[in-house]
Amino acid sequence: MTAPATRAFRLLSRAPYGWIISLPEQDRPRELLQVAPGGILSLASDEG
């Protein structure tokens, strides 16, 4: 896992209820999705 993705994962691991982490191995770039009742709030990629 790259450094940006590691930092994002640490943030997500401490996030409140409502966050869902998605790391699809078959997709590039792997993405971290923040999902809430209102839908996807943000999208962070480890390639950008």
PDB file of N, CA, C and O in Angstrom:
ATOM      1  N   MET A   1       0.854  -1.193   0.000  1.00  0.00           N
ATOM      2  CA  MET A   1       0.000   0.000   0.000  1.00  0.00           C
ATOM      3  C   MET A   1       0.889   1.242   0.000  1.00  0.00           C
ATOM      4  O   MET A   1       1.867   1.318   0.744  1.00  0.00           O
ATOM      5  N   THR A   2       0.543   2.194  -0.828  1.00  0.00           N
ATOM      6  CA  THR A   2       1.340   3.407  -0.917  1.00  0.00           C
ATOM      7  C   THR A   2       1.122   4.294   0.296  1.00  0.00           C
ATOM      8  O   THR A   2       0.146   4.126   1.028  1.00  0.00           O
ATOM      9  N   ALA A   3       2.029   5.237   0.510  1.00  0.00           N
ATOM     10  CA  ALA A   3       1.938   6.112   1.679  1.00  0.00           C
ATOM     11  C   ALA A   3       0.631   6.905   1.733  1.00  0.00           C
ATOM     12  O   ALA A   3      -0.007   6.939   2.785  1.00  0.00           O
ATOM     13  N   PRO A   4       0.203   7.551   0.625  1.00  0.00           N
ATOM     14  CA  PRO A   4      -1.077   8.278   0.686  1.00  0.00           C
ATOM     15  C   PRO A   4      -2.244   7.372   1.047  1.00  0.00           C
ATOM     16  O   PRO A   4      -3.121   7.765   1.817  1.00  0.00           O
ATOM     17  N   ALA A   5      -2.262   6.171   0.503  1.00  0.00           N
ATOM     18  CA  ALA A   5      -3.347   5.241   0.805  1.00  0.00           C
ATOM     19  C   ALA A   5      -3.277   4.791   2.257  1.00  0.00           C
ATOM     20  O   ALA A   5      -4.306   4.597   2.904  1.00  0.00           O
ATOM     21  N   THR A   6      -2.057   4.625   2.767  1.00  0.00           N
ATOM     22  CA  THR A   6      -1.892   4.229   4.161  1.00  0.00           C
ATOM     23  C   THR A   6      -2.414   5.314   5.082  1.00  0.00           C
ATOM     24  O   THR A   6      -3.106   5.023   6.058  1.00  0.00           O
ATOM     25  N   ARG A   7      -2.083   6.585   4.777  1.00  0.00           N
ATOM     26  CA  ARG A   7      -2.588   7.701   5.587  1.00  0.00           C
ATOM     27  C   ARG A   7      -4.100   7.762   5.526  1.00  0.00           C
ATOM     28  O   ARG A   7      -4.762   7.962   6.545  1.00  0.00           O
ATOM     29  N   ALA A   8      -4.648   7.592   4.335  1.00  0.00           N
ATOM     30  CA  ALA A   8      -6.104   7.629   4.181  1.00  0.00           C
ATOM     31  C   ALA A   8      -6.750   6.480   4.944  1.00  0.00           C
ATOM     32  O   ALA A   8      -7.799   6.654   5.565  1.00  0.00           O
ATOM     33  N   PHE A   9      -6.124   5.310   4.898  1.00  0.00           N
ATOM     34  CA  PHE A   9      -6.677   4.157   5.610  1.00  0.00           C
ATOM     35  C   PHE A   9      -6.692   4.400   7.112  1.00  0.00           C
ATOM     36  O   PHE A   9      -7.645   4.029   7.797  1.00  0.00           O
ATOM     37  N   ARG A  10      -5.627   5.029   7.628  1.00  0.00           N
ATOM     38  CA  ARG A  10      -5.584   5.340   9.054  1.00  0.00           C
ATOM     39  C   ARG A  10      -6.701   6.298   9.426  1.00  0.00           C
ATOM     40  O   ARG A  10      -7.342   6.138  10.464  1.00  0.00           O
ATOM     41  N   LEU A  11      -6.936   7.292   8.582  1.00  0.00           N
ATOM     42  CA  LEU A  11      -8.030   8.228   8.844  1.00  0.00           C
ATOM     43  C   LEU A  11      -9.367   7.510   8.812  1.00  0.00           C
ATOM     44  O   LEU A  11     -10.219   7.727   9.674  1.00  0.00           O
ATOM     45  N   LEU A  12      -9.551   6.648   7.808  1.00  0.00           N
ATOM     46  CA  LEU A  12     -10.814   5.932   7.676  1.00  0.00           C
ATOM     47  C   LEU A  12     -11.042   4.966   8.833  1.00  0.00           C
ATOM     48  O   LEU A  12     -12.173   4.772   9.278  1.00  0.00           O
ATOM     49  N   SER A  13      -9.954   4.361   9.316  1.00  0.00           N
ATOM     50  CA  SER A  13     -10.095   3.385  10.394  1.00  0.00           C
ATOM     51  C   SER A  13     -10.557   4.044  11.689  1.00  0.00           C
ATOM     52  O   SER A  13     -11.095   3.377  12.572  1.00  0.00           O
ATOM     53  N   ARG A  14     -10.346   5.366  11.801  1.00  0.00           N
ATOM     54  CA  ARG A  14     -10.781   6.092  12.991  1.00  0.00           C
ATOM     55  C   ARG A  14     -12.062   6.879  12.743  1.00  0.00           C
ATOM     56  O   ARG A  14     -12.544   7.587  13.627  1.00  0.00           O
ATOM     57  N   ALA A  15     -12.604   6.752  11.546  1.00  0.00           N
ATOM     58  CA  ALA A  15     -13.780   7.534  11.171  1.00  0.00           C
ATOM     59  C   ALA A  15     -15.033   7.042  11.895  1.00  0.00           C
ATOM     60  O   ALA A  15     -15.103   5.881  12.299  1.00  0.00           O
ATOM     61  N   PRO A  16     -16.018   7.923  12.057  1.00  0.00           N
ATOM     62  CA  PRO A  16     -17.266   7.539  12.708  1.00  0.00           C
ATOM     63  C   PRO A  16     -18.091   6.591  11.847  1.00  0.00           C
ATOM     64  O   PRO A  16     -17.781   6.365  10.677  1.00  0.00           O
ATOM     65  N   TYR A  17     -19.143   6.042  12.443  1.00  0.00           N
ATOM     66  CA  TYR A  17     -20.044   5.143  11.736  1.00  0.00           C
ATOM     67  C   TYR A  17     -20.567   5.810  10.474  1.00  0.00           C
ATOM     68  O   TYR A  17     -20.857   7.006  10.482  1.00  0.00           O
ATOM     69  N   GLY A  18     -20.690   5.060   9.401  1.00  0.00           N
ATOM     70  CA  GLY A  18     -21.180   5.599   8.146  1.00  0.00           C
ATOM     71  C   GLY A  18     -20.131   5.532   7.046  1.00  0.00           C
ATOM     72  O   GLY A  18     -20.448   5.682   5.866  1.00  0.00           O
ATOM     73  N   TRP A  19     -18.889   5.308   7.435  1.00  0.00           N
ATOM     74  CA  TRP A  19     -17.826   5.189   6.439  1.00  0.00           C
ATOM     75  C   TRP A  19     -17.719   3.742   5.969  1.00  0.00           C
ATOM     76  O   TRP A  19     -17.817   2.807   6.764  1.00  0.00           O
ATOM     77  N   ILE A  20     -17.517   3.574   4.677  1.00  0.00           N
ATOM     78  CA  ILE A  20     -17.305   2.241   4.114  1.00  0.00           C
ATOM     79  C   ILE A  20     -16.022   2.297   3.293  1.00  0.00           C
ATOM     80  O   ILE A  20     -15.852   3.185   2.457  1.00  0.00           O
ATOM     81  N   ILE A  21     -15.131   1.357   3.531  1.00  0.00           N
ATOM     82  CA  ILE A  21     -13.864   1.330   2.790  1.00  0.00           C
ATOM     83  C   ILE A  21     -13.956   0.302   1.670  1.00  0.00           C
ATOM     84  O   ILE A  21     -14.323  -0.850   1.901  1.00  0.00           O
ATOM     85  N   SER A  22     -13.622   0.723   0.472  1.00  0.00           N
ATOM     86  CA  SER A  22     -13.642  -0.185  -0.667  1.00  0.00           C
ATOM     87  C   SER A  22     -12.266  -0.194  -1.321  1.00  0.00           C
ATOM     88  O   SER A  22     -11.798   0.835  -1.810  1.00  0.00           O
ATOM     89  N   LEU A  23     -11.623  -1.351  -1.329  1.00  0.00           N
ATOM     90  CA  LEU A  23     -10.316  -1.486  -1.960  1.00  0.00           C
ATOM     91  C   LEU A  23     -10.344  -2.644  -2.955  1.00  0.00           C
ATOM     92  O   LEU A  23      -9.797  -3.710  -2.674  1.00  0.00           O
ATOM     93  N   PRO A  24     -10.975  -2.450  -4.115  1.00  0.00           N
ATOM     94  CA  PRO A  24     -11.095  -3.530  -5.096  1.00  0.00           C
ATOM     95  C   PRO A  24      -9.746  -3.877  -5.719  1.00  0.00           C
ATOM     96  O   PRO A  24      -9.119  -3.032  -6.357  1.00  0.00           O
ATOM     97  N   GLU A  25      -9.303  -5.112  -5.538  1.00  0.00           N
ATOM     98  CA  GLU A  25      -7.997  -5.519  -6.042  1.00  0.00           C
ATOM     99  C   GLU A  25      -7.944  -5.524  -7.561  1.00  0.00           C
ATOM    100  O   GLU A  25      -6.885  -5.309  -8.150  1.00  0.00           O
ATOM    101  N   GLN A  26      -9.095  -5.771  -8.201  1.00  0.00           N
ATOM    102  CA  GLN A  26      -9.112  -5.873  -9.653  1.00  0.00           C
ATOM    103  C   GLN A  26      -9.136  -4.507 -10.340  1.00  0.00           C
ATOM    104  O   GLN A  26      -8.925  -4.410 -11.549  1.00  0.00           O
ATOM    105  N   ASP A  27      -9.393  -3.460  -9.564  1.00  0.00           N
ATOM    106  CA  ASP A  27      -9.475  -2.121 -10.150  1.00  0.00           C
ATOM    107  C   ASP A  27      -8.206  -1.328  -9.874  1.00  0.00           C
ATOM    108  O   ASP A  27      -7.626  -1.404  -8.791  1.00  0.00           O
ATOM    109  N   ARG A  28      -7.787  -0.559 -10.887  1.00  0.00           N
ATOM    110  CA  ARG A  28      -6.674   0.355 -10.693  1.00  0.00           C
ATOM    111  C   ARG A  28      -7.089   1.726 -11.178  1.00  0.00           C
ATOM    112  O   ARG A  28      -7.617   1.827 -12.285  1.00  0.00           O
ATOM    113  N   PRO A  29      -6.881   2.795 -10.410  1.00  0.00           N
ATOM    114  CA  PRO A  29      -6.300   2.745  -9.068  1.00  0.00           C
ATOM    115  C   PRO A  29      -7.282   2.222  -8.043  1.00  0.00           C
ATOM    116  O   PRO A  29      -8.495   2.341  -8.219  1.00  0.00           O
ATOM    117  N   ARG A  30      -6.760   1.641  -6.967  1.00  0.00           N
ATOM    118  CA  ARG A  30      -7.630   1.257  -5.864  1.00  0.00           C
ATOM    119  C   ARG A  30      -8.150   2.540  -5.231  1.00  0.00           C
ATOM    120  O   ARG A  30      -7.429   3.533  -5.131  1.00  0.00           O
ATOM    121  N   GLU A  31      -9.384   2.508  -4.815  1.00  0.00           N
ATOM    122  CA  GLU A  31     -10.000   3.736  -4.335  1.00  0.00           C
ATOM    123  C   GLU A  31     -10.513   3.566  -2.915  1.00  0.00           C
ATOM    124  O   GLU A  31     -10.877   2.470  -2.488  1.00  0.00           O
ATOM    125  N   LEU A  32     -10.532   4.682  -2.199  1.00  0.00           N
ATOM    126  CA  LEU A  32     -11.137   4.714  -0.873  1.00  0.00           C
ATOM    127  C   LEU A  32     -12.414   5.522  -1.002  1.00  0.00           C
ATOM    128  O   LEU A  32     -12.380   6.708  -1.333  1.00  0.00           O
ATOM    129  N   LEU A  33     -13.525   4.884  -0.743  1.00  0.00           N
ATOM    130  CA  LEU A  33     -14.807   5.559  -0.881  1.00  0.00           C
ATOM    131  C   LEU A  33     -15.374   5.898   0.480  1.00  0.00           C
ATOM    132  O   LEU A  33     -15.420   5.060   1.380  1.00  0.00           O
ATOM    133  N   GLN A  34     -15.802   7.139   0.615  1.00  0.00           N
ATOM    134  CA  GLN A  34     -16.508   7.526   1.821  1.00  0.00           C
ATOM    135  C   GLN A  34     -17.982   7.546   1.476  1.00  0.00           C
ATOM    136  O   GLN A  34     -18.417   8.344   0.645  1.00  0.00           O
ATOM    137  N   VAL A  35     -18.755   6.674   2.107  1.00  0.00           N
ATOM    138  CA  VAL A  35     -20.167   6.555   1.795  1.00  0.00           C
ATOM    139  C   VAL A  35     -20.990   6.911   3.024  1.00  0.00           C
ATOM    140  O   VAL A  35     -20.726   6.429   4.125  1.00  0.00           O
ATOM    141  N   ALA A  36     -21.977   7.750   2.823  1.00  0.00           N
ATOM    142  CA  ALA A  36     -22.857   8.194   3.896  1.00  0.00           C
ATOM    143  C   ALA A  36     -24.295   8.052   3.413  1.00  0.00           C
ATOM    144  O   ALA A  36     -24.516   7.775   2.234  1.00  0.00           O
ATOM    145  N   PRO A  37     -25.283   8.237   4.297  1.00  0.00           N
ATOM    146  CA  PRO A  37     -26.682   8.123   3.884  1.00  0.00           C
ATOM    147  C   PRO A  37     -27.022   8.981   2.671  1.00  0.00           C
ATOM    148  O   PRO A  37     -27.919   8.630   1.905  1.00  0.00           O
ATOM    149  N   GLY A  38     -26.330  10.085   2.485  1.00  0.00           N
ATOM    150  CA  GLY A  38     -26.598  10.966   1.353  1.00  0.00           C
ATOM    151  C   GLY A  38     -25.899  10.541   0.076  1.00  0.00           C
ATOM    152  O   GLY A  38     -26.108  11.148  -0.974  1.00  0.00           O
ATOM    153  N   GLY A  39     -25.080   9.516   0.149  1.00  0.00           N
ATOM    154  CA  GLY A  39     -24.366   9.056  -1.034  1.00  0.00           C
ATOM    155  C   GLY A  39     -22.867   9.204  -0.850  1.00  0.00           C
ATOM    156  O   GLY A  39     -22.388   9.406   0.266  1.00  0.00           O
ATOM    157  N   ILE A  40     -22.137   9.106  -1.930  1.00  0.00           N
ATOM    158  CA  ILE A  40     -20.681   9.219  -1.867  1.00  0.00           C
ATOM    159  C   ILE A  40     -20.303  10.677  -1.642  1.00  0.00           C
ATOM    160  O   ILE A  40     -20.669  11.550  -2.429  1.00  0.00           O
ATOM    161  N   LEU A  41     -19.566  10.936  -0.560  1.00  0.00           N
ATOM    162  CA  LEU A  41     -19.178  12.301  -0.222  1.00  0.00           C
ATOM    163  C   LEU A  41     -17.817  12.662  -0.794  1.00  0.00           C
ATOM    164  O   LEU A  41     -17.587  13.804  -1.192  1.00  0.00           O
ATOM    165  N   SER A  42     -16.919  11.691  -0.836  1.00  0.00           N
ATOM    166  CA  SER A  42     -15.593  11.985  -1.356  1.00  0.00           C
ATOM    167  C   SER A  42     -14.944  10.736  -1.920  1.00  0.00           C
ATOM    168  O   SER A  42     -15.329   9.615  -1.586  1.00  0.00           O
ATOM    169  N   LEU A  43     -13.963  10.938  -2.772  1.00  0.00           N
ATOM    170  CA  LEU A  43     -13.269   9.834  -3.419  1.00  0.00           C
ATOM    171  C   LEU A  43     -11.778  10.150  -3.390  1.00  0.00           C
ATOM    172  O   LEU A  43     -11.348  11.182  -3.905  1.00  0.00           O
ATOM    173  N   ALA A  44     -11.000   9.270  -2.795  1.00  0.00           N
ATOM    174  CA  ALA A  44      -9.559   9.485  -2.716  1.00  0.00           C
ATOM    175  C   ALA A  44      -8.844   8.324  -3.386  1.00  0.00           C
ATOM    176  O   ALA A  44      -9.129   7.161  -3.102  1.00  0.00           O
ATOM    177  N   SER A  45      -7.920   8.642  -4.270  1.00  0.00           N
ATOM    178  CA  SER A  45      -7.181   7.616  -4.989  1.00  0.00           C
ATOM    179  C   SER A  45      -5.729   7.613  -4.545  1.00  0.00           C
ATOM    180  O   SER A  45      -5.186   8.665  -4.209  1.00  0.00           O
ATOM    181  N   ASP A  46      -5.093   6.453  -4.538  1.00  0.00           N
ATOM    182  CA  ASP A  46      -3.683   6.396  -4.160  1.00  0.00           C
ATOM    183  C   ASP A  46      -2.771   6.734  -5.343  1.00  0.00           C
ATOM    184  O   ASP A  46      -1.550   6.612  -5.238  1.00  0.00           O
ATOM    185  N   GLU A  47      -3.353   7.156  -6.463  1.00  0.00           N
ATOM    186  CA  GLU A  47      -2.548   7.564  -7.617  1.00  0.00           C
ATOM    187  C   GLU A  47      -2.754   9.041  -7.918  1.00  0.00           C
ATOM    188  O   GLU A  47      -2.590   9.463  -9.063  1.00  0.00           O
ATOM    189  N   GLY A  48      -3.107   9.828  -6.921  1.00  0.00           N
ATOM    190  CA  GLY A  48      -3.320  11.220  -7.231  1.00  0.00           C
ATOM    191  C   GLY A  48      -3.269  12.076  -6.001  1.00  0.00           C
ATOM    192  O   GLY A  48      -3.432  13.293  -6.088  1.00  0.00           O
TER     193      GLY A  48
END
